[in-house]
Amino acid sequence: MAEMATHRRTGAAGESRPGATALQARSLREQVYDFLRDEMARGGLQPGAFLDLNELASRLGVSRTPLREALLHLESQGFVTVLPRRGFRLNALTLDDIRHFYEIIGALEAAALRSVGPSLGRCDFARMRELDAAMAEAVAARDFDRYYDANLDFHDVYLGRCDNTRLVSQVHLLKQRLYDWPRRESMVQAWEQHSVVEHETFLGLLERGAIDDAAAHLQNVHWSFAVQERFIHAYYFAGRPQETRC
């Protein structure tokens, strides 16, 4: 956080110095945001905890203004809740959260695929097969980070063709909520192996030109909460009391 400390030495953080640009002020807020997201992903900030703004501001060498702005951004993304007179609480994922995220991601990815599917060609399919193979290798090596990156890249082959940037941004954000809060060090190998097989089925449909069937597979299998629920419980709630829903 040296850059933030530099901002503090040369002028009050969050305030414009002589000649400072709006970009520099925005950059400080984004640095705080990136720091908080990194801390969340690595487990330095735990779900359910309340944040001490004074301690965090002192630790980062910034005023409370860019810190509050970064936290309000996190609130808009669903990572944080603002509680009157109590401050900011980091949101834990519930089973219903996960179910809702799966429903949204499935619907959005299926919509994106239907819009761009006809434009996909052999190079795209080859890239997706390469990434699927990389995922299989990562599962065998129990390397979740490598698996996760290849998995995102696999889906981004077709999402990257979609000109609906709001749709794509929402998909990426919900995946971050699912997998980066915090990023888990272990994987449920059976789940990741199952996902690789689902990708192969999905690719086979695309290569045959069955775009609607491929979109249905995404929504009703790959991102189906009911299909994936046993794995979801093993990944998110192993060793914790099972949640019940009315």
Buried (B, 14 or more C-beta within 10 A) or exposed (E): EEEBEEBBEEEEBBEEEEEBEEEEBEBBBBBBBEBBBEBBBEEEBEBEEEBEBEEBBEEBBBBBBBBBBBBBBBBEBBBBEEEEEEBBBBBEBEBEBBBEBBBBBBBBBBBBBBBBBEEBEEEBBEEBBEBBEBBBBBBEEEBBEBBBBBBBBBBBBBBEBBEBEEBBEBBBBBBBBBBBBBBBEEBBEEBBBBBBEBBBBBBBBBBEEBBEBBBBBBBEBBBBBEBBBEBBBEBBBEEEEEEEEE
